[in-house]
Amino acid sequence: MRIAVTGSIATDHLMTFPGRFSDQLVADQLHTVSLSFLVDQLDVRRGGVAANIAFGMGQLGTRPILVGAAGADFDEYRAWLDRHGVDTDSVRISETLHTARFVCTTDADHNQIGSFYTGAMSEARLIELKTVADRVGGLDLVSIGADDPEAMLRHTEECRTRSIPFAADFSQQIARMNGDEIRILLDGATYLFSNEYEKGLIETKTGWTDEEILGRVGHRVTTLGARGVRIERAGEETIEVGVPDEERKADPTGVGDAFRAGFLSGLAWGVPLERAAQVGCMLATLVIETVGTQEYQLRRGHFMERFTKAYGEEAAEEVQEHLG
C-alpha cells in the first residue's frame, strides 16, 4: 500500500521551563500579556508533522512517501530520513527560503507554548500529487497534514478529482482556518484525525454536529491523551483503544504524529482498525518517553514485548508478522 504523507517539514527548537505557565498569568491582564520565560534547556531536533509521521512509518518498515517543501539546508535532514526508510524524492527544495522552524517551550505540567516560522513550507502549494503518483506507480492513500493552507486545500481537491482516498489531519492549522476551509478539507475524507479539543473546534467552526461530520467522512479518529483513542464510523460500533503503561514521561511533542505513523502503518499492513490503533498507541508511548520527535529507537523485540503486555498474544501475533 503506497501512502503519501503531506505536511510540514521543520526543525524543532524545544525548551524546558521549570515553572508553570499558569502561575505567570494574571486573570484580568490577559489582553496585555508580556512574558519572558527563563528556560533551563534547549534541544534542537528534527521535526514537522509530515516528517515525524514519515519517520515513524519508516521505522515500522512501510516506506512512506514524504511530500512537502524544505530549504537548501535540508540535505542533512534528507539523509537522516532516507537512512530511516523514508522516500524523500518528492520533497520540493526552495531556492530562496529556509526550512520551517518550530520553537516550543514546555512547562512543569507539560503545557506548551509554541511559534512556527513557515519558511519554505509556503512553496508546498506548488506540489502536484499527480507527479508524485506517476513517480511511484500510483497512490493508495494521501495523509493531508498541517501545512501551508493553500497546499492543504490543493492536495484535498486533487485527491477528490483523481479519486485518491485521503486522510484529513488539520492539527495546528485549525486555529487559523475558518469554517468554510475546514468543511472543504474534511468532506469526503476516508479518515479524519483530531484530538479531543480539536474535535470540538471542528464542530464549532463548521457548524456541523458530530453526527453530520460522521456522515461526511469514512472514519473519525479522535486521540484522547492518556485515555487512548476512539474510532467512530456512522452506523457501526465505536472502537476504543487504551495506551500502554509509560516507563517515563519525558516530552509530549510529537506524540500525535507517532500515533498517526503507527495507525497508517497498520492500514498499510492491512490489519484491522483496532490493531492499527494499538500500533499507533504503542509508538506514541515510545515518543512520550523520549525528548524529541524522531529520537526514539524502535527495537522490534522490545516493541513487541510491550505491545504483547498491553494488548495480548492474539493482537501481537497479527502485528508481529508485519513488523518482522
C-alpha positions in Angstrom: 0.0 0.0 0.0 1.6 3.3 -1.1 0.9 6.1 1.4 2.0 9.7 0.7 2.4 11.9 3.8 2.0 15.6 3.1 2.6 18.4 5.6 5.3 20.4 7.3 9.0 19.6 7.4 10.7 21.6 10.1 13.4 21.9 12.7 12.2 21.9 16.3 13.8 24.2 19.0 12.5 22.7 22.2 12.9 24.5 25.6 12.0 23.5 29.1 10.6 26.0 31.7 10.9 24.6 35.2 7.8 26.5 36.5 4.1 26.6 35.4 2.7 28.9 32.8 -0.5 29.2 34.8 1.4 30.8 37.7 2.6 33.6 35.5 -0.8 34.6 34.1 -2.9 37.4 35.6 -6.6 36.8 35.0 -7.5 40.4 34.4 -4.4 41.2 32.3 -4.7 38.5 29.7 -5.4 41.1 27.0 -1.9 42.6 27.5 0.3 39.6 28.1 4.0 40.3 28.0 6.1 37.4 29.4 9.6 36.0 29.1 10.4 32.6 30.4 13.9 31.7 31.6 14.4 28.2 30.4 16.8 25.5 31.6 17.3 23.5 28.5 17.4 23.8 24.7 17.2 20.9 22.3 17.4 21.4 18.6 15.6 18.5 16.9 14.3 17.4 13.5 10.5 17.8 13.2 7.5 18.9 11.2 4.3 16.8 11.3 4.8 15.1 7.9 8.5 14.3 8.6 7.6 13.0 12.0 4.9 10.7 10.7 7.0 9.5 7.8 9.9 8.8 10.1 7.7 6.6 12.3 6.3 4.8 9.3 9.8 4.2 8.0 10.8 2.7 11.4 7.9 0.3 11.0 9.1 -0.7 7.5 6.2 0.8 5.5 8.3 3.0 3.2 6.1 6.2 3.2 6.4 8.9 0.5 7.2 12.3 2.1 5.6 15.2 0.3 6.4 18.8 1.4 8.7 21.7 0.9 12.1 22.4 2.5 15.0 24.8 2.1 18.5 24.3 0.7 19.5 23.4 4.3 17.6 20.1 4.0 20.5 17.9 2.9 21.5 16.5 6.3 17.8 16.1 7.3 17.1 14.3 4.0 20.0 11.9 4.5 18.6 11.1 8.0 15.1 10.3 6.7 16.5 8.3 3.7 18.5 6.2 6.2 15.4 5.5 8.2 13.2 4.2 5.4 11.5 7.3 4.1 11.1 8.1 0.4 12.1 11.8 0.1 12.3 12.2 -3.6 9.0 14.1 -3.7 10.2 16.9 -1.4 10.4 20.3 -3.1 13.5 22.3 -2.3 13.1 26.1 -2.2 15.8 28.2 -3.9 15.3 31.2 -1.5 13.7 30.1 1.8 15.0 28.1 4.8 13.3 25.0 6.1 10.5 25.8 8.5 11.2 26.3 12.3 9.1 25.3 15.3 10.0 27.0 18.6 8.3 25.5 21.7 8.5 25.9 25.4 7.2 23.2 27.8 6.4 23.8 31.4 6.5 21.5 34.5 2.9 20.4 33.8 3.7 19.6 30.2 1.7 22.5 28.9 3.2 24.0 25.8 3.6 27.5 24.1 4.9 27.4 20.5 5.6 29.5 17.5 6.0 28.4 13.9 8.0 30.0 11.1 6.7 28.9 7.7 9.8 29.4 5.5 9.9 27.0 2.6 6.7 25.4 3.7 4.9 28.2 1.7 6.0 26.6 -1.5 4.2 23.3 -0.7 1.2 24.7 -2.6 3.2 24.3 -5.8 3.4 20.5 -5.5 1.1 18.4 -7.7 0.2 15.0 -6.3 -0.1 13.6 -9.9 3.6 14.0 -10.3 4.2 12.1 -7.1 1.7 9.3 -8.1 3.3 8.9 -11.5 6.7 8.5 -10.0 5.7 5.8 -7.6 3.1 4.0 -9.7 0.0 5.3 -8.0 -1.1 6.3 -4.5 -3.5 4.3 -2.3 -3.9 7.0 0.4 -2.7 10.5 1.0 -2.4 11.9 4.5 -3.0 15.6 4.4 -1.4 17.1 7.5 -0.8 20.6 8.8 1.0 22.5 6.0 0.7 25.7 4.0 -3.1 26.2 4.0 -3.2 26.6 0.2 -1.3 23.4 -0.1 -3.7 21.6 2.1 -6.7 22.8 0.0 -4.9 22.0 -3.3 -4.0 18.4 -2.2 -7.5 17.8 -0.9 -9.2 18.9 -4.2 -6.7 16.9 -6.2 -7.4 13.8 -4.2 -11.1 14.3 -4.9 -10.6 15.0 -8.6 -8.3 11.9 -9.0 -10.3 9.7 -6.7 -7.4 9.1 -4.3 -8.5 8.3 -0.8 -7.3 10.8 1.7 -7.0 11.5 5.5 -7.8 14.9 6.8 -5.4 16.0 9.6 -5.5 19.7 10.3 -3.8 19.7 13.8 -2.0 23.1 14.3 -3.6 24.8 11.3 -7.2 24.5 12.8 -6.6 27.8 14.7 -6.1 29.9 11.6 -8.7 28.2 9.3 -12.3 29.3 9.0 -15.4 27.1 8.8 -15.6 27.1 5.0 -12.0 25.9 4.7 -12.4 23.1 7.3 -15.6 21.9 5.6 -13.8 21.7 2.3 -10.8 19.8 3.8 -12.8 17.2 5.7 -15.7 16.5 3.3 -15.3 13.0 1.8 -12.2 12.1 3.8 -11.6 8.4 4.4 -10.1 9.3 7.8 -10.5 12.4 9.9 -7.8 12.8 12.6 -8.0 15.2 15.6 -7.5 15.3 19.3 -10.5 15.9 21.7 -10.1 19.6 21.8 -9.7 19.9 18.0 -12.8 17.7 17.6 -14.9 20.3 19.4 -13.3 23.2 17.5 -14.0 21.5 14.1 -17.7 21.2 15.1 -17.8 24.8 16.3 -16.2 26.3 13.2 -18.1 24.2 10.7 -21.4 24.4 12.4 -21.8 20.7 11.8 -22.7 18.3 14.6 -20.7 15.2 15.4 -23.4 13.1 13.6 -23.2 15.3 10.5 -19.5 15.0 10.3 -19.6 11.3 10.7 -21.9 11.2 7.7 -19.3 13.1 5.6 -16.2 11.1 6.5 -15.4 7.4 6.4 -13.8 7.2 9.9 -13.4 9.7 12.7 -10.2 9.0 14.7 -10.0 11.1 17.9 -7.0 10.8 20.2 -7.8 11.1 23.9 -4.4 11.7 25.5 -3.8 9.3 28.4 -7.1 7.6 27.7 -6.1 6.4 24.2 -8.1 6.8 21.0 -11.6 6.5 19.8 -12.6 5.4 16.2 -16.1 6.1 15.0 -18.0 5.3 11.8 -21.6 6.1 11.0 -23.8 3.1 11.8 -21.0 1.0 13.3 -19.8 0.2 16.8 -17.2 2.6 18.3 -13.7 1.2 18.7 -11.8 2.4 21.8 -8.2 1.5 22.4 -6.2 2.3 25.6 -2.5 3.2 25.9 0.4 1.0 27.2 2.0 1.8 30.5 4.6 4.5 30.2 8.1 3.9 31.6 8.6 7.7 32.0 7.1 10.9 30.7 9.9 12.9 29.0 8.3 15.2 26.3 4.8 15.2 24.7 6.0 16.8 21.5 5.3 14.6 18.5 3.1 12.0 20.3 0.1 12.6 18.0 2.4 12.3 15.0 3.7 9.0 16.3 0.2 7.7 16.7 -0.6 8.6 13.1 2.6 6.9 12.0 1.6 3.6 13.7 -2.0 3.8 12.6 -1.2 4.5 9.0 1.4 1.7 9.1 -1.3 -0.7 10.3 -3.5 0.4 7.4 -0.6 -0.3 5.0 -0.2 -3.8 6.6 -4.0 -4.4 6.2 -4.6 -5.2 9.9 -8.0 -4.4 11.5 -8.6 -0.8 12.7 -8.3 -1.8 16.3 -4.8 -3.3 15.7 -3.8 -0.3 13.7 -4.8 2.0 16.6 -2.9 -0.3 19.1 0.3 0.1 17.0 -0.2 3.8 16.9 -0.6 4.0 20.7 2.5 1.8 21.3 4.6 4.0 19.0 3.2 7.2 20.7 4.2 5.8 24.1 7.8 5.4 22.8 7.8 9.0 21.8 6.5 10.5 25.0 9.3 8.6 26.8 11.9 10.4 24.6 12.9 14.1 24.2 12.5 14.9 20.5 10.1 13.7 17.9 12.5 11.4 16.0 15.0 10.4 18.7 13.3 7.2 19.8 14.7 3.8 18.8 12.3 1.1 17.6 13.8 -2.1 18.8 11.5 -4.7 17.5 11.9 -7.2 20.3 11.3 -4.6 22.9 8.4 -3.1 20.9 6.6 -6.5 20.7 7.2 -7.3 24.3 5.5 -4.2 25.4 2.8 -4.5 22.8 2.0 -8.0 23.9 1.8 -6.9 27.6 -0.6 -4.1 26.7 -2.8 -5.8 24.1 -2.4 -9.6 24.4 -1.0 -12.5 22.5 -3.6 -12.5 19.7 -3.1 -8.9 18.9 0.7 -9.4 19.0 0.6 -12.3 16.6 -1.3 -10.2 14.0 1.3 -7.4 14.2 4.4 -9.5 14.5 4.2 -11.0 11.1 4.2 -7.5 9.5 6.8 -5.9 11.8 9.3 -8.7 11.2 
